[in-house]
Amino acid sequence: MAGTGILLVLFLFAHMAGNLKIFVGASAFDHYAHWLRDIGAPVLPHTWYLWIQRGGLTLAVLGHIFAAVVLARRARAARPVRYAHRPKVQGSYAARTMRWGGVIILLFVVFHILDLTTGTVNPVGDKQHPYANVVADFAPGRWYVTLFYALAIVAIGFHLRHGIFSALRTLGQQSPRGERVARAAALGLSLVLVVGYLCVPFAVLTGLVK
């Protein structure tokens, strides 16, 4: 669970850094998007790097889901008889909603691929002009897309906050001081990710990016 989660987190931050190129301008953003298709050339044919990356991410997501299912079954098997009275669980909102958050994130990923990767549900849907796709996607008339995007990113932030902390504990952090550092790191990284992703759609929505 921790290993696949770390791989996905690294991708999220790399993807966020690429998204922020939109503030440099249309030509820089489009050039970056096209450069991704040519990574590895001439050793790798056109777009092969992206497909290798997508395959790796798919395996990581499936592994993450599989690990979640296995852990849930182990937890259920450890207590085959339900509690007669189960007290309210003490924990963060993120910890109590990890499973539902994961489902929301999965649905968002599907929509995001259809929107900005394949262009199926995008108003422009032109792979040659990704900057135009993003601007059209988060235009003021499509505020509901921005709202859905924002809700999904916030869900990712909650998921990430608890996930990073849990991963650090899994990898050996157990001391009280280490726990405080882990909680601070998890909160800080999740906030950076949320702000980094949300600044793009809101910049388009407010006219900062046109």
PyMOL commands that set and color helices and strands:
alter all, ss='L'
color gray80, all
select helices_A, chain A and resi 2-23+26-38+48-78+93-96+98-117+130-137+140-170+176-205
alter helices_A, ss='H'
color red, helices_A
deselect
rebuild
show_as cartoon
